[in-house]
Amino acid sequence: MIDIFDRLRHKRFHRYHDIIECLTGALEAKDTYTSGHSDRVAHMAYDIGKKYGLSKKELEDLHLAGHLHDIGKIGIPDNILNKPSKLQPHEYNIVKNHSRMGYDILMKSKNLKDIAIIVLYHHERWDGKGYPEGLKEKEIPLASRIIAISDSIDAMISERPYKKSLSWDECKKEVESNKGIQFDPCLVNIVESLWNKWAKNL
């Protein structure tokens, strides 16, 4: 009986995963600068969560949230989302709405509510200077903290029209300099053991 339930749960997870990949594919068709970004964030987040010791269910939710963390950008106007130069303050404020938009989209499914919470808070900072609510330290859900550091790392190593990519060494220094400021110190410690793996495989 347990085997049957496990198989059904596994099948259901993969069905959700297929739907999520379609959604992120739709986003990447709209946002030309983030192709592959959600994939990489999902993989990094999973690696961090596994090192942290999260349960199988928590790792599944974290991985799905990594794929979906930017889904709210579907609601951002194309001229802002794909702007080839640095955003103006008022444009950046519009982009910041994407975490709330993503939350609203995912809350339409009763099965994605846990993931919606992770997405809502993935731009909060350890020092309380993030958005949308300015949560700090452990007020921020752990999974959101994991997505935040994964998202930032991929943004740093990715080239954009308005910025050059950082090398892995430069990225490592930037993350370490923000330990206890932007990022959860415990997660920075975990990331230190993953740099070599990511540099080879991402």
URZICOR-V99824 format. One record per residue. OMEGA is omega in degrees with one decimal (999 if undefined). NEAR is the number of other C-alpha atoms within 10 Angstrom. D_FIRST is the distance of its C-alpha to the first C-alpha in Angstrom with 1 decimal. Layout:
OMEGA_NEAR_D_FIRST, OMEGA_NEAR_D_FIRST
This chain:
179.1_5_0.0, 179.8_7_3.8, 178.9_8_5.4, -179.9_9_5.2, 178.4_10_6.5, -179.9_11_8.7, 179.4_11_10.0, 178.7_12_10.8, 179.6_12_12.4, 179.5_11_14.2, 179.6_12_15.5, 178.7_12_16.7, -178.6_14_18.5, 175.7_12_20.2, 176.1_12_21.3, -177.9_14_22.8, 178.4_16_24.4, 178.8_11_26.0, -179.1_11_27.4, 177.9_17_28.7, 175.4_17_30.4, 179.6_12_32.1, -179.8_16_33.4, 174.6_22_34.7, 177.2_17_36.3, 178.2_13_38.1, -177.7_21_39.3, 173.8_20_40.5, 179.5_13_42.4, -176.9_18_44.2, -172.5_17_44.7, -174.7_11_46.3, -174.6_17_46.6, 178.2_19_43.0, -179.9_15_41.5, -176.3_13_38.7, -176.9_18_39.1, 176.6_27_35.7, -177.7_19_34.0, 178.5_20_35.9, 179.5_28_35.4, -179.0_22_31.6, 178.8_19_31.6, -179.5_26_34.0, 178.9_29_32.2, 178.7_26_28.9, 179.5_20_31.0, -179.6_24_32.5, 179.1_24_29.3, 177.2_14_27.7, 179.9_14_30.9, -179.8_13_30.8, 178.9_10_27.4, 178.1_15_25.4, 179.3_11_21.7, 179.6_11_19.5, 179.2_9_19.4, 178.2_17_23.2, 177.4_19_23.9, 179.3_17_22.2, -179.7_19_24.3, -179.9_29_27.3, 178.1_26_27.1, 178.4_26_26.9, 176.4_29_29.7, 177.6_31_31.7, -171.3_26_31.6, -170.1_26_32.4, -178.7_31_34.9, -173.6_24_37.9, 178.7_25_36.6, 178.5_23_39.2, 173.2_23_42.0, -179.1_21_41.4, 179.7_16_43.5, -180.0_19_46.4, -177.0_14_49.5, -176.3_13_49.8, 175.7_9_53.3, -176.9_16_52.0, -177.3_20_48.8, 178.9_16_50.6, -174.9_15_53.9, 178.9_13_55.4, -177.6_11_57.1, -178.9_13_56.3, 171.2_15_55.2, -177.5_9_57.7, -178.5_9_56.7, 177.3_9_56.1, 178.2_16_54.0, 177.6_13_51.9, 176.5_11_51.4, 179.4_15_49.9, -179.2_18_47.6, 178.6_18_46.4, -171.9_17_45.0, 179.2_23_42.2, 176.6_25_39.8, 177.6_19_40.2, 178.1_21_40.0, 176.9_23_36.7, -178.9_25_35.4, 178.8_17_36.5, -174.8_17_34.9, 179.3_22_31.5, 176.7_16_31.6, 176.1_11_31.6, 179.5_10_27.8, -179.8_9_25.8, -176.8_11_23.2, -175.6_17_25.9, 178.5_16_27.7, 179.1_16_26.9, 178.0_25_28.2, 179.0_26_31.2, 179.0_21_32.2, -178.7_28_32.1, -178.0_32_34.2, -171.0_26_36.7, -174.3_28_37.7, 174.2_28_37.7, 171.7_28_41.5, -179.1_25_42.1, -179.9_24_44.0, -177.5_24_43.9, 176.7_17_47.5, -177.0_16_46.9, 179.1_15_48.8, -179.4_17_46.1, 14.1_17_44.9, -171.6_16_44.0, 179.2_13_44.3, 175.7_16_45.8, 179.3_19_43.1, 176.5_18_43.7, -172.9_19_42.0, 167.3_10_38.7, -179.5_12_39.1, 178.1_21_37.7, -177.8_17_33.9, -178.3_18_33.0, 177.3_26_31.3, 177.0_25_34.5, 179.3_25_36.6, 177.1_28_34.7, -177.8_29_35.1, -178.2_26_38.8, 177.8_25_39.7, 179.4_25_37.8, -178.7_23_39.5, 179.1_18_42.9, -179.2_20_42.6, 176.8_21_41.9, -178.5_17_44.7, -176.8_20_47.1, -178.9_18_46.5, 179.0_16_46.6, 174.8_14_50.0, 179.1_15_51.1, -176.4_11_54.4, 178.5_10_55.6, 175.8_12_54.5, 177.2_11_54.1, 173.5_14_50.9, 171.4_17_51.0, 178.2_13_50.4, 179.1_16_47.5, 178.4_12_50.0, 178.8_13_51.5, 179.1_19_48.1, 179.6_17_47.2, 180.0_11_50.5, 178.4_15_49.9, -179.0_22_46.5, 179.8_18_47.9, 179.1_13_50.9, 176.4_15_48.6, -178.5_17_46.6, 177.4_17_46.6, 175.4_17_48.3, -170.9_24_46.1, 173.9_23_43.1, -178.3_23_41.0, 179.3_17_42.6, -179.4_11_39.3, 175.6_20_38.0, 177.7_20_41.4, 178.8_12_40.9, -178.7_15_37.5, -179.6_23_39.0, -179.7_12_41.7, -175.0_12_39.3, -175.7_14_38.1, -175.8_14_41.5, 178.7_11_41.9, -178.4_11_38.5, -179.4_15_39.1, -179.4_12_42.6, -168.1_7_41.5, -176.9_7_38.5, 999_12_39.2
